[in-house]
Amino acid sequence: MEDKVIRLSKFTKVLGIITVVIFMIPTGFLLFTGNIIAALCFFPFVLLGAALLLALSLIHISEPTRH
C-alpha cells in the first residue's frame, strides 16, 4: 500500500509541475503581448496546478513519520 502512495505522490508532483509550466508559458506570453482576456483563460489552470502542488506539500507535512 505504501508503494502505491509513494508512486501516486511522485505522479501528482510531476503532474502539478507540468501543468504549471505548460499553462504558465502561454499566460506569460499573452500578458506580455497585451492579451489580458486570453491570459485569464489560461490562468485558472496555472492556479489548479499550483493548488495541486500545495496540497501535496501539505499532505507530506501533516503525515506522521513511521519508523
N, C-alpha and C positions, 0 to 999 in steps of 0.2 A: 504494500500500500504506500509506503513512504517513497519507493522508487517512482511511482506514478505521480506523486505530489511534486517531487523534485523535477521530473520531466515537464510537468504542466507549468511549473513556475518558470522554468527556462523558456518554454514556448511562449508564455504570457509576456515575459520580459522582452523577448525578441519581437513579438507582435506589436507591443507598445512602442518600441524604438522605431520599427519600420513604419508604423502608422504616423508617428510624429514627424519623422524625416520626410516621408513621401508627401504628406499633405502640407508640411511647412514650406517646402520649396515653391509650389505654386502660390501659396499665400503670400510669401515674401516677395515673389516676383510681381504678383498682381498689385500689391501695395506699393511697390517701387514704381510701377508704371502708372499708378493713379487709379486703378480699377478697384475701388473700395468695396463696391457691392459684390463683385465677383470674388474678392478675397474673403468676404463674410460667408460665402457659400462653402469655402474650404476650411475655414477656421474652426467650426464645430468638431470636425474630425481630428484636428490637432488637439483640441481640448479632450476629446474622448481617449486618444492615445496617452495623453499626459495623465488623465484620471486613472487609466489602467495601470500605468507605472506607479502612480502614487498609492493606489490600493494595494498593489503587490508589495511595495515597500512597507506599508503599514501592517500588512499581514506578517511579514518577516519580523518586524519589531515586536508585535504582540504575541508571537508564538513563544512558548517557553522552550528552552533547550533541554533536550533529553540526553542523559549520559548513560 
